[in-house]
């Protein structure tokens, strides 16, 4: 049964990714809306609750996510301004990954986990 549940979770994630990618070609705003929804977070919190029913751990996960989501936003800057910057897709993607890694890395370095 565990394998079936795991396969179902993978299938749900795959369907979301493919749907957003296909939909965003024709309707970029709708694709952006779907990307901005915390679908993965909701599914992860539900899965965590049903498996462990540990509210303190889920609460800590929510607090960490609340900090890390804004720190990951620099990822979008090079992609959003790729044409103005003269970047191709791969350059913008890599630059975004570097920027997000730097902001998240600084936070992890300067504010280490206490527990």
N, C-alpha and C positions, 0 to 999 in steps of 0.2 A: 504494500500500500504506500510506503514511503517513496518508492520509485515513481509511482503514478502521480503523487502529489508534487514531487520535484519536477517531473515532466510537464505537468500542468502549469506550474509557475514559470518555467522556461518558455512555454508556448505563449502564455499571457504576455510576457515581456517582449517576445519576438513579434507578436501581433501588434503591440503598441508601437514599437520602433518602425515596423514596416508601414503601418497605417499613417503615422506622422510623416514619414519620408515621402510616401506617395501623395498624401493630401497636401503637403506643403509645396509641392511643385505647382499645383493649380491655385491653391489658396494659402499663400505664405502667412497671412495673419492668423488663420485658423490653425495652421501648423505651429506657429509660435505660441498660441494660446494653449494648445495641448502640451507643448514642451514646458510651458511655465507651470502647469498644474503639477502638484507634488504626487503624481500617481505612484511612482516608485516608493516614495516615503510612506504613503498610505498603505500600500501593499506590505511593505516591510514592517510597519507598526502592527498591522493586523496579524501578520505571520508570527511576529515576536510575541504578541499577546496570547495567541492561541496555543503557541508551543510552550511558553514558560510562565505566563501570567505574572510577570515581574514588573510592576509599575515603576519602581525606583530606577531600574535599568533603562526602561523605555523613556522615562523622564530625562535621564542623563543623555540618552541618544538624541532626544529632541533638542536639548540645550546645545549640544555639540553641533548638530545640524543647523540650528539657528545662527550660529557663528560662522560656520563653514560655507553656507550658501552664498552670502555676500562676498566672501573672500574668493569664491570661484567665479564671480561675475567678470573679472578681467579677461577671462577666456573669450568672451564674445566680442571684445573691442576690435581686435584685428580682423575678424570675420565681418563685423558690421561695417568697417571702413576699408575693406580690402581694395576696392576699386580706387578710392581716393589715394590710398597709400601705394598703389601700383603692385599689390601682392596678388599672386595666384592663389588658388585654393590651399595648396599644401603649405605654402609659406605662411598664410594667415592662420591655418590650423595649428601649425607648429608654434608660431608666435603666441597664439592664444594659450596653448598648453604651457608654454614657458611662463607667461605672465601669471596664469592661475597657480602654477606650481610654486612660483616665487612668493606670491601673496600668502598662500596656504603654508608654505615652508617657513616663512618668517613667523607666522603665528605659532606654528608648532615649535619652533626654535625658542622664541622669546616668551612663550606662555606654555611651558611644559605641563603635562598632565600631573596632577597632584596625587592621584590615587593609583 
